[in-house]
Structure formats: C-alpha cells, structure tokens
C-alpha cells in the first residue's frame, strides 16, 4: 500500500494525527474492487442463495471490510501469517481467495477451501503472495494463541535455525471486541507482551457480541482503556471505516512490529451493518443506533475519497458494474462445481505418508530435517532404568537430532519438570528450545499449535491430567485441523501428560486417569506405556510421526520398580497399534494398559498358565487383531483399566470382542474399572477406587469359574 505519513501527537501517543497523503490510484482501485466484491458476495447470498437453500449460513461482513482489506494487502512478507474469524471474508479476498472459492465454500462444493467439511466462512489458506491464513477455529477467542505460537516460531526460525529470511515476519490475529473477553485472548496477550513477540492483535470493535454490548465484555466497554497500564504492547486506536485513518493505524502497527519492537494491539471501531448472522434481526438495537452505524458505512466513504482524488463517478460505477458481473459469473461456476464425494468424508483424519499436508509440521520441509531410521527391535543388554529416565533420554536424543523440536511447559526449564523428565535439557539445548511458559494450559497448547503450523515440532508438557481441562478447546481443535482443511494443514504436536495416581497417594486434582476422553478426541493418537522400554519406543514414534499425540506417562510408573525396564537404545522406535504379550495363557485373556499391567501380572500369578495378559500400549489405534486372536484362543476376556467404569475405554474393547468374537466366548466378558467417583486423597479410601491386585484376582476367578 502507499505509505501514509503519520505525525506524532505528544498529547496522545495512541492517536497520532494523520497528514494528508496522495493516494496511489492502482492500490486504492484494488481496495475498492475488493470491498465491492465483498458487498456483492454478501448481497448475492442474502438475496438469492440463502432463500433458495443453496447455502445454510450467512455471515455478512458489511462495515468491517475496509480495515480487513487494508490489512490483508499489507501482509506482504513471505512468512507473515494470520488467524481469522467468521467475519473475515474481506481479509481472505485481499489475501488471494477468489470469489468462486468463496462461494464454493458457502455452497459446500468442490473447490472450497475445506472441501465442504466446514462452514463456508471458516477459512484456511496456504500463502498466495500475502499472509498464510492459518486454520480458523469456530471457537470465539481460539485464534489468538495459535497466532502467538506462529510469532514465537518466527523468532525460533531466525535465532535457532539461523533462517534470516524470517526477519521482519509477523503474525496477526483478527477478532471482534467480544473475543477480548476470552481466555485465549488474555493468554496470547501475556505471551506476546512478556516475550516481545512479532504479533498484531487486530480488534474490530463494533460494540456487540451478537446482542451483548461491549460494556458486558470488559469494564467500560473499552479494551484500550483497560490495557492502559499493560506493559510491552503498543496500543493503537482508530476509525476502521475511514480509509486514511485505518491505513495509517495499520501502517504504524506493522512498522512497530516489523522493527522488532514487540507486539501491537490495534483497536479499530467499525459499524456492523447487518446482524451477527442471517438469523439475527438486530432487534436489540434501536433505530438511532442503526442509523448512526449506516452513517459510518466505509463503502460511501471510500467512494467519496476516491472522487476527491481524481476518480469520476463513472469510473466508480463502471467498477461496481464489473465487480457485480464478475461475482455473478463466479456464482455460476461455483454452482456448476460438483458436490463433494461422500466417500471422502472420512479422509484426512490422520496422516497419510503418501499424501502429506501442504503446510504444518516438518513433513512439508522434510529435507531440512534428516532423521535416522528407527529400529523395531530393542537393544539388548541395556541398563534397567526408570520410565522417567527413559523419557528424558529419548527427549535428549531427539532434541539432538531434530533442531526443529522444542520442549516447553510450566517448570520444564531450570527446574527440569515437576516430575524430572526434562532435567538438564535446558542447560544442554538452551532456553529457546527448552523453556518455561506462563501458567496457562490454553496458552501452552495453542502456542504449540501455532508453532507446529509454522514447521516446528512442539512437545508441550501438561503437568497433570486434570490440568489439561483448560486447554480442551485447543486440543479438540488441533486434532481436526488436517480433516477440516482437507489436508491443507496439520499440526503434529506431542503433548506429554503425567496421568493417574501416584505411588504415595491420590487426590481429585492430580490423580485422575480419564484417558477415554482423549481417545474420543478426534484426530489424536494416544500412547499409554507401562514400562520404560515401551515409553522410549512409543515416544520416539510419536516424535517422528505426522499426527498430534497424547503421550500419557503414568505417575505410579515413572520412578518405581513396576515401570523399570532395560533401556532399548537411542534408535528404538515402537509403532503404534501393537499390543504386547506380557504373559501367555490358555483359558482367559486379560486386556489392560498403563499401571494396571503390573497389577494384572501380580493378580494372575497364582493361576499358572491359565491367564494370558495383553498390554495394549496404545489406545488410538489399539490392536484389535491381537485381542481378537487371543480371545478366540482362550474363550474368555477380562478388561482391566484405571479409568472410571461408565464409558471407559474398556467398554470399547468389550463391545468389539462381543461383536467380533462372540461365537468363541465361553463366559460373559468381565470388566474391572474404577467406580464413577473421583480419586480420594486418603490411601484407605483410594484402595476402594483404584483397582487392586486383589480385586482383579477375584474377577479372574469369577470369569474362569463361569
């Protein structure tokens, strides 16, 4: 865009005076074309496509277009990126989205940006000469921490990988004023300010979140007033419907960020000329409010400015006529595109090595990271180690091999993790690769998603299973990125979570297992090793895979004899989905995992060769073939797990066995699980919740006696 000079005003640094500037005709013509295109798309959808049932949702951008377009055209660095929200189609048009693609998206046709898998205004787009548009989330506020993760990855790629071409890049997060009330916004703002990240918070303030006024989102309804004492961030205010002022504010914010001075928050006040969506009549706004908003419409203000600087009314009308015709032709092409193939609906849930994503993870840039091939057999003769030491050794080895891998979380740096799994790693690899984070699980996981989208391998630690709850929005969104972008993007992250009761006690906050929730989180793989050797092999497989992984580390196995095993070597890689035969038997198959494995072995000791024990090792995927083969041999099945009974993962195993091996069963399928109750602190109380060897032994006797 043409530079607009800014004259500083010492009385109000956030509202500098704008000096008049000549307008570059070619630049402003493109702004006008894009704004008219956005209006024409909205009009067509409202008047024809929605009433005829050709689209299901309509989110108008009327009033927001100008500022978005100016920002989109200004993100010209090849490594700029942005996260957007449901009203961001004008920004998408400025970033390279065609009118046909926009309509294919709302009409759910082939040619859309997500293949008909998501709402038509939920966008993603690999770079097309402007910023990469990172996969949008449908959750309000979910866009901020991934943008902060990309911003941190910019610095990582400059300083750690030595890639000078990333200098001057930035991440922008677009959001409405309502989104500034969310945990994601505050987590990202803290991250960006404390780390001086190259990030723009681009807040489009229309005064409402659907019908809720901004005064209920923040004190006084003014985010800038509430951030006046917030350090580390340039705060800017402006009229987003005024062409010169909006451009001046955007240029000031981008110049500040690109200079390395840290983040900026730009609040642009814009009118929302339509309802939140096509279902919103705006009855909560009185007529005077709506009239005042119409007076601030950026379209006639842009037209007036162009006429003032040499355009004729005929030139404007000709452009509007041309745009209307272009959009009409785009609609015809979109309508002629076929519906998506129904057989494709389940494609791209997980990584396919024959069809990698376009962006995200190290796969698209795999030549930059040459990892040795893993070996499927463990090294013999290794020293017996605790599980936590095997995990630390594997992290150490992979950090040394893969410069794009970063380990982070609360207390993982100098302290080395509250469980000791990252001890001394920061001293070895530096504070940019092994680092502490603020106390925000939303920030930890959202940051990891953004870093993964930027081509890194993030390995965040969540200290305890219960602590993952604040991050569930980011976790569920991350798992569906590959699917909902039709394989345009993926965010392979490995989230390490110590889980379950400890060797000393339990309690409701640190001792829950709850792995069934993770198994039901779409797009994630789930590892749950029972010993040090498996932990090393599965962790290495996770770190070299192409999918997000929950790596569950049982607290009662981290530094106890039950979890010890010979270290399998620095090349051992254990593929997911392969159960381990812990004990052969003839009359009963026990299926179990995690800390229940040693308890099942103890319980089965008195039954000689009658009991076969299978350790699943991974839950997504789980080894159905091994379980079914064993049950067909023994004729009996007992499923044992620590998670609660109702909807525990054992129910999935039992249902599969009942369906696929019913004819071989000589007894009802048995189950041992925790009752539907939190884990107590008292060891006496806990012994009645967590399945004991004695309880498992009694259930073995019952199933064998049937």
Secondary structure, 3 states (H helix, E strand, C coil): CCCCCEECCCCCCCCCEECCCCCCHHHHHHHHHHHHHHHHHHHHHHHHHCCCCCCCCCCCCCCCHHHHHHHHHHCCCCCCEEECCCCCHHHHHHHCCCHHHHHHHHCCECCCCCCCCCCCCCCCECCCCCCEECCCCCCCCCCHHHHHHHHHHHHHHHHCCCCHHHCCCCEEEEEEHHHHHCHHHHHHHHHHHHHCCCEEEEEEECCEECCEEHHHCCHHHCHHHHCCCCCCEEEEEEECCCHHHHHHHHHHHHHHHHCCCCEEEEEEECCCCCCCCCCCCCCCCCHHHHHHHHHCCHHHHHHHHHHHCCCCHHHHHHHHHHHHHHHHHHHHHHHHCCECCHHHCCCCCCCCCCCCCCECCCHHHHHHCCCCCCECCCCCCCCEECHHHHHHHHHHHHHHHCCCEEEEECCCCCCCCCCCCCCCHHHHHCCCCEEECCCCHHHHHHHHHHHHHCCCEEEEEECCHHHHHHHHHHHHHHHCHHHHCCCCECCCCEEEEEECCCCCCCCCCCCCCCHHHHHCCCCCEEEECCCHHHHHHHHHHHHCCCCCEEEEEECCCCCCHHHCEECCCCCECCCCCCCEEEECCCCEEEEECCCHHHHHHHHHHHHHHHEEEEECCEEECCCHHHHHHHHHHHCCEEEEEEEECCCCHHHHHHHHHHHHCHHHCCCCCEEEEECCCCCCCCHHHHCCCCCCHHHHHHHHHHHHHC
